[in-house]
Amino acid sequence: MFEQVQAEVSTVPAAPATPPTAADAQSQPASPGETAPPPVAAAADADLAKDGVLRAQILLDRAHFSPGEIDGVSGSNTRRAIAAFQAAHELEASGELDAPTWQALGADDAPALVEYTITAADAAGPFANIPSDMMAKSKLPKLGYASLQEMLGEKFHASPDLLGKLNDGKAFAAGTLLAVPNVVGASALPKADKVVVDKSDASVSLVDASGTTFARFPATSGSSHDPLPIGDWKINGVARDPEFHYNPALFWDADASHAKATIAAGPNNPVGVVWVDLSKEHYGIHGTPEPSTIGKTQSHGCIRLTNWDAQVLAAAVAPGMAAVLQP
């Protein structure tokens, strides 16, 4: 029921939009410490590049109303993200991509797709298969990426399958030029006044002092065995690249042969790359090694986000901030 982390917890310091064309040619400046991909010359797959759902997912991600893993498919996470974006912009929260919603999304006129050249460092990894068994995980020195496609998927907030479709026939190797979602370099967020975890629509939101939601992320939170601890809590702090201290006694579905173990840090660590510690003992908001499952499965009580959404949220919170967990 409880996921535990032992790590130092520190203070965290226009016109209606239309689907993109292959001629989209500019990328946005990168956030500090990040390098935006170079301008796009031509999108690899014209049909996918023009797809309205794909463009909407990318623009929602850039606006911090995350659809979760970008896959070009209109699922529950995307519909909920659209509805939240609409509500924040005083539009009818239908969850549908109507003309007023495209107009609001079109305030960001960046191209949906940009080009990215796979570097030698990208291709070098190292990559390794990640076992499912916790005892086997505990024997690894790092819980890194399993493949180059997985690493690039995390970098560009996209499913590896989508990257394959956008770049059909291309080798994922150093020097290959890829078409990728334009998500690197999106604007940074201000500090929030509080964090709201909403079980009813499987989300975590950042809210300002006026009560306005300015960012929202799809989440997996609790289960019938380990329900979300509804109530008013506080944020204690943030641990980045945390180790995971596994105690099978705290998991109803643990293998009876398991013992306590320390799982090394890394993106495939059970709590991903960020742990936002809550004042409710053993509970936190954290990343995940399986972004495609967010909002679609159950957890052992804690609140899971994609690794990239957890990083954005972690930068906007601070110790002592209110964390409201509501039904």
CORTAMO-V22712 format. One line per field, one symbol per residue. ss: DSSP state (A for helix, B for strand, O for the rest). psi: psi as a letter, one per 30 degrees, with the letter a starting at -180 (. if undefined). A space follows every 50 residues. Layout:
ss: ???
psi: ???
This chain:
ss: OOOOBBOOOBOOOOOOOOOOOOOOOOOOOOOOOOOOOOOOOOOOOAAAAO OAAAAAAAAAAAOOBOOOOBOOOOOAAAAAAAAAAAAAOOOOOOOOOOAA AAAAAOOOOOOOBBBBBOOAAAAAOOOOOOOOOAAAAOOOOOOOOOOAAA AAAAAOOBOAAAAAAAOOOOOOOOOOBBBBBOOOOOOOOOOOOBBBBBAA AOBBBBBOOOOOBBBBBBOBBOOOOOOOOOBBBBBBBBBBOOBBBBOAAA OOOOOOOOOOBBBOOOOOOOOOOBBBBBOOOOOBBBOOOOAAAOOOOOOO OOBBOOAAAAAAAAAOOOOOOBBBBBO
psi: fkkkkjlkklki.alkklkllffkgllllllkfkkkllkkekkejeeeef keeeeeeeeeeefgikgbkkfgkiaeeeeeeeeeeeefghlkifglilee eeeeeffjglkeklkkkkleeeffblkkkjlfkeeeeffkfkiakfleee eeeeeghlkeeeeeefhkfkkilkfkklklkifkglklllklelkkjjee gilklkkaffgkkfkkkklkjlleeilkikajalkeakkkhllkjkjffg jfgkkffllklkklllfgkfgbfkjjklfjkfklklalfifffkgfallh eljklleeeeeeeefgllkfkkjjjl.
